[in-house]
């Protein structure tokens, strides 16, 4: 929001921004929640209507698919802050209680229902109002929501449009309506969403929504805006559970070793040739014995040891040992890259 205000009128709208900051928070650490993490943020400023949310959700589902996940693994619950707002207005609940009620409703699937109901009662809501709130927040169908709020209610119309756009994009199978999703942060004003694992063993994978009145909080003029935050902690846990976490261990293709000081320059040129071909190379630049070089290659998991020796080098060759097969051959320098 501050960056948008800083750019002012020079920023062409709509604007699509993303960032991947390192974040910290004072938190009780549990599985999927740490005090330090990286978070992918994506926001669209200056675009009204659910088409912006549809584009953001397309980014989320595309990313999940590229990780090897499917709609059978991950779902995205979608609702709108306007659902709860409409219910509270119909019950005569004052506007200043809206945000505190949202914070409590956001805990319905995290805490026992009676605990949330007691907290709502402490806000001064009577039992009939609490029952109506909980009943509405339990809705899982847009048709049922339309019966409660009316088919022309703004929340119903926007949600129907979003689900229609999701069908056009081809990711509708990822989405499900869930009225209990309100998101705990105070600044959301419209459609909100949370991604979750279908086995329900983890916290929310990512979440976001519309926040059309945030810029005025920082003294600026409000413009339509929506976005999401996607942390690295929960998704890593899910990928581990699914066996989809890629092997990111350091891999060495070639360990290059010079027999003596006279071959150092030659060994450096061989290492650079291999690196230029895209291979990962460790060049031994200190004084070591051949026996050490093989031990080192085994320790770092190198695929080959490339030995630069005086006689072979004079013939335009190097000695190469394949550590997997154990074969050892003299190879012409120009044929060194497999």
SETIPA-173128 format. One record per residue: residue number from 1; x, y, z of N, C-alpha, C in turn; residue in three letters. Coordinates in steps of 0.001 Angstrom, whole numbers, plus 500000, padded with zeros to 6 digits. Layout:
N
REC:pos:n.xx:n.yy:n.zz:ca.xx:ca.yy:ca.zz:c.xx:c.yy:c.zz:code
REC:NUM:X:Y:Z:X:Y:Z:X:Y:Z:ALA
...
END
This chain:
338
REC:pos:n.xx:n.yy:n.zz:ca.xx:ca.yy:ca.zz:c.xx:c.yy:c.zz:code
REC:1:500831:498804:500000:500000:500000:500000:500874:501257:500000:UNK
REC:2:501931:501228:500809:502826:502393:500849:503539:502604:499516:UNK
REC:3:503911:501508:498870:504577:501633:497568:503639:502227:496527:UNK
REC:4:502376:501792:496550:501390:502346:495626:501220:503837:495855:UNK
REC:5:501135:504243:497118:500998:505666:497445:502232:506446:497030:UNK
REC:6:503392:505831:497174:504641:506501:496797:504682:506769:495292:UNK
REC:7:504190:505812:494500:504177:505990:493047:503135:507020:492615:UNK
REC:8:502016:507066:493363:500980:508052:493056:500393:507888:491671:UNK
REC:9:500100:509006:491043:499421:508990:489742:500332:508549:488597:UNK
REC:10:501622:508438:488863:502543:507998:487804:502417:506502:487533:UNK
REC:11:501725:505783:488405:501600:504334:488254:500415:503994:487367:UNK
REC:12:500658:503331:486233:499531:502933:485377:498720:501826:486036:UNK
REC:13:497417:501947:485965:496509:500957:486550:495731:500235:485463:UNK
REC:14:495364:498957:485655:495673:498158:486845:497141:497767:486897:UNK
REC:15:497626:497596:488122:499022:497230:488351:499086:495861:488997:UNK
REC:16:499938:495011:488461:500132:493666:489010:501532:493591:489595:UNK
REC:17:501603:493380:490906:502899:493335:491586:503062:492028:492336:UNK
REC:18:504308:491599:492503:504564:490476:493402:505850:490767:494174:UNK
REC:19:506002:490103:495301:507223:490214:496096:507413:488905:496848:UNK
REC:20:508653:488631:497237:508950:487445:498049:509835:487895:499203:UNK
REC:21:509248:488519:500216:510039:489004:501347:510313:487915:502371:UNK
REC:22:511310:488173:503203:511556:487342:504375:510783:487965:505535:UNK
REC:23:509997:487154:506227:509092:487663:507250:509425:487092:508619:UNK
REC:24:509140:487854:509660:509323:487413:511045:508071:487757:511838:UNK
REC:25:507787:486945:512867:506672:487250:513758:506909:486537:515088:UNK
REC:26:506391:487132:516149:506466:486480:517454:505337:485471:517512:UNK
REC:27:505673:484198:517563:504667:483154:517343:505022:481907:518137:UNK
REC:28:503985:481211:518604:504217:479883:519173:504391:478927:518008:UNK
REC:29:505560:478332:517900:505878:477523:516733:505173:476171:516797:UNK
REC:30:504522:475813:515697:503895:474510:515537:504226:474012:514138:UNK
REC:31:503753:472829:513801:503991:472325:512444:503323:473254:511430:UNK
REC:32:504103:473748:510491:503580:474656:509490:503558:476115:509908:UNK
REC:33:504114:476422:511072:504151:477819:511515:505465:478085:512241:UNK
REC:34:506245:479012:511725:507541:479345:512301:507621:480841:512562:UNK
REC:35:508670:481215:513259:508856:482642:513529:509573:483363:512389:UNK
REC:36:510040:482599:511443:510737:483184:510289:510367:482381:509052:UNK
REC:37:510011:483056:507976:509654:482349:506755:509749:483303:505562:UNK
REC:38:509713:482729:504386:509610:483522:503159:508165:483459:502672:UNK
REC:39:507703:484551:502093:506311:484602:501653:506200:485248:500277:UNK
REC:40:505503:484547:499391:505223:485076:498054:503924:485871:498134:UNK
REC:41:504007:487161:497840:502834:488034:497812:502544:488440:496371:UNK
REC:42:501272:488444:496009:500867:488900:494685:499628:489771:494835:UNK
REC:43:499645:490945:494238:498552:491900:494391:498187:492536:493053:UNK
REC:44:496914:492878:492916:496421:493621:491750:495734:494875:492260:UNK
REC:45:496210:496026:491825:495636:497312:492226:494922:497954:491039:UNK
REC:46:493768:498547:491323:493071:499342:490318:492085:498588:489464:UNK
REC:47:491655:497401:489900:490717:496618:489103:489552:496182:489977:UNK
REC:48:488356:496637:489644:487158:496265:490388:486617:494930:489892:UNK
REC:49:485843:494287:490750:485156:493066:490338:486005:491834:490462:UNK
REC:50:485350:490646:490416:486022:489364:490663:487027:488929:489608:UNK
REC:51:487156:489658:488503:488130:489256:487492:489551:489313:488044:UNK
REC:52:489799:490243:488982:491131:490319:489599:491377:489104:490493:UNK
REC:53:490378:488749:491304:490518:487565:492159:490687:486308:491314:UNK
REC:54:489977:486237:490192:490088:485072:489313:491501:484923:488770:UNK
REC:55:492134:486043:488444:493506:486009:487935:494486:485571:489028:UNK
REC:56:494279:486064:490240:495135:485655:491360:495002:484164:491640:UNK
REC:57:493783:483666:491640:493564:482239:491890:494126:481388:490754:UNK
REC:58:494152:481938:489550:494788:481222:488434:496283:481064:488696:UNK
REC:59:496896:482109:489254:498325:482029:489591:498568:480971:490665:UNK
REC:60:497709:480943:491687:497862:479976:492780:497732:478547:492262:UNK
REC:61:496673:478275:491506:496433:476904:491039:497485:476469:490023:UNK
REC:62:497946:477381:489183:499015:477042:488233:500286:476654:488974:UNK
REC:63:500619:477430:490001:501803:477131:490803:501687:475772:491474:UNK
REC:64:500532:475489:492065:500336:474208:492745:500459:473042:491767:UNK
REC:65:499903:473214:490567:500011:472162:489553:501455:471918:489159:UNK
REC:66:502249:472984:489053:503652:472836:488665:504470:472142:489751:UNK
REC:67:503959:472170:490975:504614:471445:492063:504236:469968:492065:UNK
REC:68:503290:469582:491191:502855:468194:491143:501611:467917:491949:UNK
REC:69:500966:468971:492467:499745:468819:493245:498520:468977:492350:UNK
REC:70:497406:468431:492789:496161:468519:492027:495033:468964:492940:UNK
REC:71:493843:469128:492362:492670:469506:493148:492275:468409:494120:UNK
REC:72:492769:467193:493916:492525:466114:494874:493374:466282:496128:UNK
REC:73:494478:467047:496007:495380:467283:497137:495054:468580:497869:UNK
REC:74:494664:469597:497107:494463:470940:497664:493129:471504:497194:UNK
REC:75:492412:472121:498103:491195:472840:497770:491340:474295:498170:UNK
REC:76:490491:475150:497618:490513:476571:497968:489113:476986:498396:UNK
REC:77:488965:477312:499673:487681:477770:500194:487501:479242:499846:UNK
REC:78:486313:479586:499359:486039:480953:498910:484775:481466:499567:UNK
REC:79:484807:482698:500008:483610:483354:500529:483778:484857:500341:UNK
REC:80:483024:485649:501102:483117:487103:501023:482836:487697:502389:UNK
REC:81:483572:488740:502729:483306:489465:503966:481889:490050:503955:UNK
REC:82:481375:490292:502752:480047:490894:502637:478939:489943:503079:UNK
REC:83:479257:488632:503137:478280:487655:503627:477988:487931:505099:UNK
REC:84:479034:487960:505895:478861:488210:507323:478334:489613:507570:UNK
REC:85:478807:490568:506772:478347:491949:506918:476844:492031:506684:UNK
REC:86:476365:491322:505645:474925:491338:505350:474108:490718:506469:UNK
REC:87:474620:489628:507037:473915:488964:508139:473862:489874:509362:UNK
REC:88:474987:490489:509707:475028:491346:510882:474128:492567:510723:UNK
REC:89:474119:493135:509515:473237:494281:509274:471776:493896:509442:UNK
REC:90:471406:492710:508943:470017:492263:509064:469625:491991:510510:UNK
REC:91:470629:491719:511357:470372:491435:512772:470530:492676:513639:UNK
REC:92:470868:493809:513024:470999:495049:513766:472286:495173:514556:UNK
REC:93:473309:494383:514215:474599:494469:514899:475351:495693:514394:UNK
REC:94:475882:496480:515303:476530:497734:514929:477824:497500:514150:UNK
REC:95:478181:498511:513353:479349:498396:512467:480651:498215:513238:UNK
REC:96:480749:498833:514435:482001:498728:515180:482258:497317:515700:UNK
REC:97:481230:496465:515706:481427:495084:516141:481795:494151:514985:UNK
REC:98:481744:494677:513779:481953:493820:512610:483325:493162:512609:UNK
REC:99:484388:493955:512770:485755:493408:512731:485993:492416:513864:UNK
REC:100:485638:492739:515131:485822:491735:516192:485070:490434:515924:UNK
REC:101:483861:490527:515344:483105:489317:515010:483827:488528:513928:UNK
REC:102:484395:489211:512935:485147:488538:511866:486323:487749:512443:UNK
REC:103:487027:488358:513375:488186:487701:513987:487758:486416:514679:UNK
REC:104:486618:486456:515362:486132:485273:516071:485591:484218:515114:UNK
REC:105:484847:484640:514101:484301:483691:513127:485425:482969:512401:UNK
REC:106:486540:483665:512191:487694:483058:511527:488244:481875:512322:UNK
REC:107:487901:481798:513610:488399:480724:514469:487434:479539:514572:UNK
REC:108:486308:479586:513823:485307:478532:513946:485855:477144:513619:UNK
REC:109:486755:477060:512645:487304:475751:512286:488626:475462:512989:UNK
REC:110:489019:476365:513916:490286:476189:514628:490071:475929:516116:UNK
REC:111:488945:476389:516646:488629:476232:518060:487274:475553:518222:UNK
REC:112:486997:474940:519382:485674:474363:519616:484578:475413:519472:UNK
REC:113:483440:474999:518934:482360:475943:518659:481913:476678:519911:UNK
REC:114:481830:475990:521065:481345:476642:522277:482294:477744:522745:UNK
REC:115:483612:477580:522487:484575:478619:522847:484327:479878:522031:UNK
REC:116:484118:479718:520709:483854:480865:519837:482531:481529:520222:UNK
REC:117:481510:480715:520513:480210:481269:520896:480313:482062:522195:UNK
REC:118:481090:481591:523152:481286:482326:524405:481968:483660:524154:UNK
REC:119:482970:483644:523250:483669:484893:522917:482728:485873:522218:UNK
REC:120:481832:485370:521359:480846:486232:520701:479888:486833:521718:UNK
REC:121:479506:486025:522722:478604:486526:523770:479268:487645:524559:UNK
REC:122:480596:487557:524745:481321:488599:525477:481340:489918:524718:UNK
REC:123:481081:489865:523404:480970:491098:522617:479600:491755:522786:UNK
REC:124:478710:491084:523538:477387:491645:523771:476314:491124:522846:UNK
REC:125:476597:490049:522101:475613:489478:521187:474767:488460:521941:UNK
REC:126:473450:488514:521724:472598:487541:522419:472602:486213:521678:UNK
REC:127:472043:485182:522297:472126:483824:521779:471468:483662:520416:UNK
REC:128:470354:484362:520160:469673:484237:518862:470533:484793:517734:UNK
REC:129:471234:485896:518009:472137:486494:517014:473314:485561:516761:UNK
REC:130:473874:484998:517829:475007:484077:517694:474602:482851:516893:UNK
REC:131:473424:482301:517185:472945:481127:516447:472811:481436:514961:UNK
REC:132:472292:482633:514648:472114:483017:513231:473468:483175:512540:UNK
REC:133:474427:483768:513251:475761:483942:512670:476387:482582:512384:UNK
REC:134:476377:481705:513381:476995:480387:513230:476283:479575:512157:UNK
REC:135:474954:479684:512109:474179:478960:511099:474551:479414:509690:UNK
REC:136:474646:480727:509502:475000:481262:508177:476436:480907:507807:UNK
REC:137:477335:480986:508782:478737:480685:508515:478968:479199:508227:UNK
REC:138:477984:478371:508472:478083:476935:508197:477640:476574:506785:UNK
REC:139:477159:477553:506020:476657:477280:504670:477794:476864:503741:UNK
REC:140:477540:475855:502911:478540:475355:501973:478058:475439:500525:UNK
REC:141:476964:476140:500304:476384:476204:498959:475973:477634:498648:UNK
REC:142:476275:478084:497437:475864:479422:497016:474352:479528:496903:UNK
REC:143:473696:478443:496539:472230:478453:496472:471635:478664:497856:UNK
REC:144:472220:478010:498866:471742:478211:500238:472009:479639:500696:UNK
REC:145:473153:480187:500300:473461:481565:500653:472461:482521:500019:UNK
REC:146:472096:482250:498751:471126:483099:498052:469774:483091:498761:UNK
REC:147:469417:481966:499354:468155:481895:500092:468197:482765:501341:UNK
REC:148:469361:482881:501945:469501:483672:503165:469593:485158:502858:UNK
REC:149:470453:485526:501892:470703:486941:501606:469900:487480:500430:UNK
REC:150:469391:486576:499572:468730:486997:498350:469659:486888:497172:UNK
REC:151:469139:486456:496040:469974:486218:494872:470651:487450:494307:UNK
REC:152:470099:488642:494606:470677:489877:494078:471616:490559:495057:UNK
REC:153:471849:489925:496192:472796:490511:497143:474177:490591:496501:UNK
REC:154:474890:491662:496803:476194:491907:496174:477158:490749:496384:UNK
REC:155:477182:490175:497585:478089:489060:497871:477762:487862:497002:UNK
REC:156:476479:487572:496848:476056:486413:496047:476428:486624:494589:UNK
REC:157:476163:487823:494064:476457:488099:492653:477955:488002:492371:UNK
REC:158:478773:488566:493245:480222:488533:493036:480772:487115:493120:UNK
REC:159:480276:486343:494064:480752:484966:494201:480337:484115:493010:UNK
REC:160:479113:484295:492537:478675:483546:491344:479544:483905:490141:UNK
REC:161:479885:485176:490017:480735:485604:488898:482123:484986:489002:UNK
REC:162:482667:484945:490216:483991:484351:490401:483993:482872:490037:UNK
REC:163:482987:482136:490476:482929:480704:490160:482729:480484:488660:UNK
REC:164:482008:481400:488011:481846:481306:486562:483179:481549:485853:UNK
REC:165:483938:482536:486331:485256:482812:485756:486206:481636:485988:UNK
REC:166:486114:481023:487161:486956:479857:487450:486686:478734:486461:UNK
REC:167:485433:478604:486064:485082:477582:485070:485706:477925:483722:UNK
REC:168:485699:479223:483374:486327:479654:482116:487830:479382:482139:UNK
REC:169:488461:479633:483267:489901:479393:483406:490215:477897:483419:UNK
REC:170:489291:477105:483919:489503:475671:483993:490010:475168:485321:UNK
REC:171:489865:475968:486395:490304:475502:487709:489152:475445:488712:UNK
REC:172:487911:475360:488220:486764:475373:489127:486770:474210:490108:UNK
REC:173:487425:473083:489728:487442:471924:490618:488265:472176:491879:UNK
REC:174:489098:473209:491872:489891:473558:493056:489056:474322:494087:UNK
REC:175:488003:474992:493641:487274:475923:494492:486070:475286:495159:UNK
REC:176:485749:475768:496349:484506:475396:497012:484042:476567:497868:UNK
REC:177:482730:476816:497856:482198:477891:498679:482143:477438:500129:UNK
REC:178:482600:478304:501026:482547:478024:502456:482361:479361:503173:UNK
REC:179:481150:479576:503678:480818:480875:504271:481648:481200:505496:UNK
REC:180:482250:480192:506132:483015:480435:507364:484343:481124:507113:UNK
REC:181:484775:481181:505852:486043:481846:505545:485829:483358:505551:UNK
REC:182:486433:484038:506507:486335:485501:506566:487717:486147:506627:UNK
REC:183:488770:485358:506960:490128:485854:507157:490180:486769:508364:UNK
REC:184:491169:486595:509204:491235:487302:510468:491651:488758:510380:UNK
REC:185:492312:489160:509301:492810:490529:509210:491667:491514:508957:UNK
REC:186:491777:492691:509557:490669:493642:509557:490438:494313:508212:UNK
REC:187:491463:494370:507345:491336:495224:506170:490564:494615:504997:UNK
REC:188:490210:493322:505052:489482:492714:503926:488076:493289:503818:UNK
REC:189:487635:493480:502571:486329:494128:502344:485396:493317:501454:UNK
REC:190:485879:492301:500778:485033:491561:499839:485363:490088:499802:UNK
REC:191:485569:489569:498597:485883:488152:498428:487164:487796:499181:UNK
REC:192:487123:486659:499884:488288:486145:500606:488445:484663:500275:UNK
REC:193:489660:484150:500397:489899:482740:500066:491072:482192:500854:UNK
REC:194:491051:480877:501049:492135:480157:501721:492344:478816:501039:UNK
REC:195:493588:478454:500779:493907:477128:500238:494207:476192:501404:UNK
REC:196:493753:474946:501285:493929:473981:502371:494237:472611:501786:UNK
REC:197:494870:471751:502594:495112:470390:502122:493858:469557:502376:UNK
REC:198:493505:468706:501427:492252:467947:501491:492211:466995:502685:UNK
REC:199:493378:466565:503161:493403:465650:504296:493276:466371:505629:UNK
REC:200:493271:467712:505571:493042:468555:506752:494018:468272:507893:UNK
REC:201:495285:468091:507549:496302:467851:508575:497199:469066:508803:UNK
REC:202:497050:470093:507970:497929:471256:508029:497141:472551:508165:UNK
REC:203:497842:473610:508463:497246:474947:508490:496962:475395:507059:UNK
REC:204:496381:476581:506916:496103:477127:505586:497401:477249:504791:UNK
REC:205:497347:476872:503519:498526:476924:502650:498792:478353:502193:UNK
REC:206:497742:479050:501836:497852:480460:501469:496484:481100:501658:UNK
REC:207:496433:482404:501599:495151:483081:501765:495220:484516:501303:UNK
REC:208:494050:485060:501020:494015:486448:500576:492603:486900:500313:UNK
REC:209:492494:488014:499603:491183:488548:499290:491247:490004:498884:UNK
REC:210:490069:490640:498873:489945:492028:498419:490046:492977:499601:UNK
REC:211:490774:494095:499368:490933:495118:500412:490873:496503:499764:UNK
REC:212:489659:496937:499455:489458:498168:498689:489644:499444:499498:UNK
REC:213:489745:499340:500826:489821:500561:501647:491104:500622:502488:UNK
REC:214:492168:500061:501961:493411:500031:502732:494234:501311:502580:UNK
REC:215:494263:501891:501392:495145:503042:501153:494785:504228:502034:UNK
REC:216:493501:504410:502331:493095:505537:503175:493638:505387:504589:UNK
REC:217:493948:504154:504993:494548:503925:506307:495901:504620:506405:UNK
REC:218:496572:504785:505264:497888:505426:505231:497801:506849:504693:UNK
REC:219:496592:507400:504684:496414:508792:504292:496249:509026:502807:UNK
REC:220:496060:507978:502027:495899:508134:500587:494460:507969:500140:UNK
REC:221:494268:508031:498841:492947:507840:498249:492784:506370:497899:UNK
REC:222:491692:505776:498336:491467:504346:498114:491290:504023:496636:UNK
REC:223:491864:502887:496235:491617:502312:494913:491339:500829:495112:UNK
REC:224:490617:500196:494181:490340:498761:494327:491637:497966:494399:UNK
REC:225:491658:496939:495254:492871:496140:495422:492532:494763:495964:UNK
REC:226:493305:493783:495559:493190:492443:496141:494536:491750:495997:UNK
REC:227:494735:490715:496816:496017:490025:496770:496012:488807:497664:UNK
REC:228:497151:488116:497675:497286:486957:498550:498707:486864:499090:UNK
REC:229:498855:486114:500185:500156:485770:500740:500302:484256:500754:UNK
REC:230:501463:483764:500327:501703:482321:500192:503053:482023:500833:UNK
REC:231:503030:481519:502073:504271:481237:502777:504915:479937:502327:UNK
REC:232:506195:479777:502668:506932:478590:502223:506842:477427:503206:UNK
REC:233:506341:477656:504424:506429:476635:505471:505415:475509:505266:UNK
REC:234:504139:475861:505118:503096:474834:505010:503235:474049:503710:UNK
REC:235:503539:474726:502617:503633:474026:501332:504799:473027:501352:UNK
REC:236:505866:473360:502067:506981:472410:502188:506554:471164:502956:UNK
REC:237:505768:471362:504006:505260:470215:504770:504383:469328:503889:UNK
REC:238:503530:469957:503081:502643:469183:502208:503424:468421:501149:UNK
REC:239:504421:469066:500555:505236:468397:499536:506009:467223:500131:UNK
REC:240:506468:467373:501378:507123:466250:502056:506147:465097:502230:UNK
REC:241:504932:465412:502703:503928:464373:502932:503577:463630:501643:UNK
REC:242:503573:464343:500527:503194:463753:499238:504380:463155:498493:UNK
REC:243:505577:463269:499062:506759:462753:498382:507116:463545:497138:UNK
REC:244:506785:464830:497120:506996:465665:495935:508107:466692:496120:UNK
REC:245:508743:466688:497285:509791:467669:497511:511010:467313:496665:UNK
REC:246:511460:468218:495798:512596:467890:494922:513887:467757:495709:UNK
REC:247:514796:466981:495177:516104:466808:495785:516964:468018:495448:UNK
REC:248:517226:468838:496435:518013:470053:496200:519422:469931:496781:UNK
REC:249:519831:468700:497063:521184:468511:497598:522224:468889:496545:UNK
REC:250:523374:469316:497025:524441:469763:496136:524983:468571:495354:UNK
REC:251:525043:468692:494048:525544:467614:493199:526764:468100:492420:UNK
REC:252:527829:467297:492432:529048:467620:491686:529167:466633:490530:UNK
REC:253:529274:467166:489322:529445:466291:488161:530893:465806:488050:UNK
REC:254:531813:466760:488172:533221:466415:487952:534108:467017:489032:UNK
REC:255:535057:466213:489524:536122:466741:490362:537389:466712:489515:UNK
REC:256:537979:467883:489308:539164:468005:488446:540404:468146:489324:UNK
REC:257:541406:467290:489038:542612:467226:489873:543864:467289:489007:UNK
REC:258:544784:468189:489374:546076:468301:488675:547132:467505:489443:UNK
REC:259:547925:466736:488710:548948:465906:489350:550050:466738:490003:UNK
REC:260:550306:467894:489457:551379:468721:490000:551148:470173:489673:UNK
REC:261:552060:471036:490197:551923:472477:489986:551977:472835:488507:UNK
REC:262:552729:472010:487725:552865:472316:486305:551548:472120:485545:UNK
REC:263:550646:471312:486097:549379:471033:485416:548211:471896:485940:UNK
REC:264:548507:472808:486890:547433:473613:487480:546691:474441:486433:UNK
REC:265:547440:475089:485560:546800:475929:484540:545939:475074:483622:UNK
REC:266:546450:473894:483250:545690:473002:482386:544406:472536:483082:UNK
REC:267:544520:472205:484384:543353:471755:485130:542299:472863:485213:UNK
REC:268:542744:474111:485380:541811:475233:485433:541067:475393:484108:UNK
REC:269:541798:475221:483001:541147:475357:481690:540143:474233:481453:UNK
REC:270:540475:473002:481926:539539:471876:481811:538286:472144:482635:UNK
REC:271:538472:472640:483874:537324:472936:484742:536412:473971:484103:UNK
REC:272:536995:475005:483523:536187:476053:482894:535446:475532:481667:UNK
REC:273:536078:474648:480914:535429:474055:479746:534191:473257:480174:UNK
REC:274:534341:472496:481237:533219:471699:481750:532110:472590:482305:UNK
REC:275:532496:473650:483030:531503:474578:483571:530745:475298:482473:UNK
REC:276:531467:475653:481413:530815:476335:480284:529783:475433:479620:UNK
REC:277:529971:474118:479760:529020:473163:479183:527844:472891:480129:UNK
REC:278:527840:473601:481295:526731:473461:482223:526925:472434:483317:UNK
REC:279:528140:471887:483434:528400:470882:484462:528877:471540:485756:UNK
REC:280:528557:470899:486874:528996:471377:488187:530367:470777:488486:UNK
REC:281:531345:471640:488723:532738:471183:488793:533400:471697:490064:UNK
REC:282:534108:470798:490741:534968:471212:491853:536411:471031:491393:UNK
REC:283:537151:472116:491399:538554:472099:490997:539418:472069:492248:UNK
REC:284:540282:471075:492352:541204:470984:493490:542346:471958:493235:UNK
REC:285:542417:472993:494057:543412:474046:493812:544547:474017:494834:UNK
REC:286:544446:473108:495829:545514:472998:496808:546390:471776:496502:UNK
REC:287:547532:471712:497165:548443:470582:496993:547862:469351:497682:UNK
REC:288:547513:468329:496920:546960:467104:497475:547484:465901:496685:UNK
REC:289:547325:464729:497305:547713:463497:496628:546500:462924:495901:UNK
REC:290:546753:462045:494928:545686:461451:494126:544690:460695:495016:UNK
REC:291:545208:459987:496005:544351:459218:496904:543342:460128:497595:UNK
REC:292:543802:461314:498007:542898:462280:498651:541807:462725:497689:UNK
REC:293:542177:462935:496422:541210:463400:495425:540054:462419:495277:UNK
REC:294:540354:461129:495278:539283:460133:495152:538403:460091:496408:UNK
REC:295:539004:460249:497569:538220:460302:498795:537305:461527:498797:UNK
REC:296:537855:462629:498318:537078:463868:498253:535908:463714:497279:UNK
REC:297:536168:463109:496142:535118:462895:495150:533995:462039:495716:UNK
REC:298:534364:461032:496470:533357:460172:497090:532548:460942:498134:UNK
REC:299:533218:461802:498892:532562:462555:499959:531544:463540:499394:UNK
REC:300:531864:464193:498279:530944:465196:497706:529978:464585:496697:UNK
REC:301:530095:463289:496462:529178:462623:495549:529410:462946:494094:UNK
REC:302:530657:463184:493714:530977:463501:492317:530723:462298:491418:UNK
REC:303:530309:462576:490196:530065:461494:489237:531366:461009:488601:UNK
REC:304:532306:461952:488370:533564:461578:487728:534738:462296:488394:UNK
REC:305:535906:461695:488258:537158:462364:488608:537935:462555:487309:UNK
REC:306:538315:463797:487051:539077:464127:485849:540510:464431:486287:UNK
REC:307:541445:463570:485877:542849:463689:486270:543652:464319:485141:UNK
REC:308:544329:465416:485454:545182:466087:484470:546629:465725:484812:UNK
REC:309:547181:464780:484026:548534:464261:484269:549458:464679:483126:UNK
REC:310:550770:464734:483392:551716:465261:482381:551670:464523:481045:UNK
REC:311:551782:463199:481047:551857:462454:479790:550553:462551:478996:UNK
REC:312:549445:462345:479679:548153:462413:478986:547917:463803:478403:UNK
REC:313:548277:464837:479177:548029:466209:478711:548855:466518:477453:UNK
REC:314:550072:466001:477390:550897:466221:476195:550257:465594:474964:UNK
REC:315:549478:464519:475158:548779:463874:474033:547399:464488:473785:UNK
REC:316:547071:465554:474526:545758:466195:474359:544649:465400:475006:UNK
REC:317:544991:464679:476089:544008:463834:476769:544011:464108:478267:UNK
REC:318:542941:463627:478916:542875:463600:480379:542418:462198:480778:UNK
REC:319:542703:461821:482020:542288:460524:482549:540977:460717:483315:UNK
REC:320:539942:459982:482949:538617:460156:483557:538164:458846:484170:UNK
REC:321:537768:458908:485438:537211:457731:486104:535749:457982:486432:UNK
REC:322:534875:457105:485952:533452:457143:486277:533267:456413:487608:UNK
REC:323:532837:457149:488631:532785:456576:489971:531619:455616:490157:UNK
REC:324:530619:455708:489320:529481:454788:489438:529838:453412:488877:UNK
REC:325:530476:453397:487709:530802:452123:487059:532210:451630:487399:UNK
REC:326:533084:452565:487807:534461:452199:488117:535368:452180:486905:UNK
REC:327:534825:452471:485724:535645:452464:484499:536547:453686:484467:UNK
REC:328:537745:453492:483891:538733:454565:483829:539331:454582:482420:UNK
REC:329:539230:455746:481762:539644:455855:480364:540410:457145:480135:UNK
REC:330:541259:457119:479101:541853:458350:478599:540911:458930:477552:UNK
REC:331:540600:460234:477695:539627:460871:476795:540245:462124:476214:UNK
REC:332:540021:462305:474915:540466:463538:474245:539769:464729:474873:UNK
REC:333:540469:465826:475041:539931:467002:475717:538663:467497:475024:UNK
REC:334:538635:467471:473706:537458:467951:472967:536265:467017:473121:UNK
REC:335:536491:465799:473604:535403:464831:473798:535014:464683:475271:UNK
REC:336:535524:465600:476086:535363:465465:477538:533920:465685:477989:UNK
REC:337:533230:466588:477304:531826:466869:477685:530937:465788:477123:UNK
REC:338:530233:465041:477988:529386:463938:477493:528152:464444:476755:UNK
END
